[in-house]
Amino acid sequence: MGNDPPTVDPPEVLARVKEGLPLVDMLARQMRRQLGHHVQVDDLASHGRETLLAAARSFDPDRQIPFRRWANLRIRGAMIDAARQSGNLPKRVYQKLRALRAAHFVHEAANEETAAAPATSAESADAQLGDQLASAAVAMALGFLSMRRDDALE
């Protein structure tokens, strides 16, 4: 294994990574603001960059989802998981993480549904937008509920 040549990614993957690096930094700072000084921006950004590379490699443009949205979901999820695994966070930070994770799962599911059935007309695009807004409202509600309750929300 030690003699394996380094992996060389195709130019389109490298372009996606370059496009996504500012997104990683923005999401790391945003998560730091949401969770407080208990998480380190550098740690979040490190997990984000690893996930960005994986997202750039697995991205499928035929799914009709813009790369930035695809990467955003993957990176945010990885940062949430990394913060949860740090182990020494106060209870209120864990509650915020549960809220973020609940919202993240709902948002990701809505994006997967949109990708599975792209809009074919203005009416279907309007319907999809309405569904996405409803999903965002559910994600926000789940997030607020999970911050206020001690038991797990499914």
Stockholm file with secondary structure:
# STOCKHOLM 1.0

chainA/1-154         MGNDPPTVDPPEVLARVKEGLPLVDMLARQMRRQLGHHVQVDDLASHGRETLLAAARSFDPDRQIPFRRWANLRIRGAMIDAARQSGNLPKRVYQKLRALRAAHFVHEAANEETAAAPATSAESADAQLGDQLASAAVAMALGFLSMRRDDALE
#=GR chainA/1-154 SS CTTCCCCCCCHHHHHHHHHHHHHHHHHHHHHHHHHCTTSCHHHHHHHHHHHHHHHHHHCCGGGCCCHHHHHHHHHHHHHHHHHHHTCCCCHHHHHHHHHHHHHHHHHHHHHHHHHHSCCCSHHHHHHHHHHHHHHHHHHHHHHHHHHHCSSCCC
#=GC SS_cons         CTTCCCCCCCHHHHHHHHHHHHHHHHHHHHHHHHHCTTSCHHHHHHHHHHHHHHHHHHCCGGGCCCHHHHHHHHHHHHHHHHHHHTCCCCHHHHHHHHHHHHHHHHHHHHHHHHHHSCCCSHHHHHHHHHHHHHHHHHHHHHHHHHHHCSSCCC
//
